[in-house]
Structure formats: C-alpha cells, structure tokens
C-alpha cells in the first residue's frame, strides 16, 4: 500500500467485480488497515466485531477440483462434511499455488467472489446468524461489510452445514480464526 492510494481501495480485480455485479456502492465502505488482516482474528480485532462476523473464503481441492467454502471466522470447516456435500472421494486443503491460480488472490486476502475462475461455492449457514459480515476485499489489508444473504447470493453459494461440530454436538470453534484448524476426514 502506498501513501497516495485511497483508504477504501480494494484489489483492482475485486473492484471490477463489484462494478460488474452492480455493487459499486460497496467500494466506499471498504476498510483498509495499515497492518495485515490475514486471519479472521486479525480482521475481527481491526474491525472491532465478533470473530463469527468474519467471512473466511477458503479454497479446498475436491478430487483435485477447486471449491470455495465460505465459513464464519469463529468456526472450522469439517472436510468430511464437505466431501459428503460434494460427493467427492477426497477433499484436501488447496496448495497456495492452486489458490492463487484459481482465485487470482493470495491466501489471507481472498474475497468471496470476483475470482479469476468460476468455482463451486459452499456457504455455511452459520454466516446467516448476523445482520452484517465482513470479508476480504482482495488483499490482506482490506475488508468490506455486506449482509450475509447478499454475500452468499453474489458468490453463487449453496447454503450447507459444513461447520465442525465438537464431540458434544456444539459448534467447533477456530480459536485463532486462521482457518487452518480444519478437521481432516478419517483415512
């Protein structure tokens, strides 16, 4: 980020996607921070919102094909539930190079839509528990607010239940909010 960039500036690809979707009014609401907000916890702290109000955009590989999962920042993705939802034999976390190739963005700044290629999108229902959620605007320094139903619709997402559940049936938390604590399916 340079000193002469506007504070609301999103990644150019994401800004273009907003205009194409008729969402140019979102641009002035984008918040940019001097420090990176690569994790959900960093973003929530910078914004001053609950961790669960962060929308994580996570790329997985289902039988080698990229899929985007939108998950609230306080929860973890259960890969077995994703596998079942997709009818895939195997679901794994995508490598960083596949993430960038698929989305056009680096991990930590992936928005829920405006990607380089079209992928299947699963959105966990937990996102609907808030009036507003915050998602990355294409860089690790920028986020934008949107009501979750609109966000899921613009992402072309299918609402699913893929949040990890604790052994007692409670929702699985991701205490660090980095999305790396996904539950791997049994081998």
Secondary structure, DSSP 8 states (H G I E B T S, - for coil): --TTS-TT---HHHHHHHHHTT-GGGGGG-EE-SS---SHHHHHHHHTS-GGGEEEEEEEEETTEEEEEEEETTB-BBHHHHHHHHT-S-EEE--HHHHHHHHSS-TT---SS--SS--EEEEEGGGGGSS-EEEE-SSTTEEEEE-HHHHHHHHT-EEE--B-B-TTS-B-B-TT-SS---B----
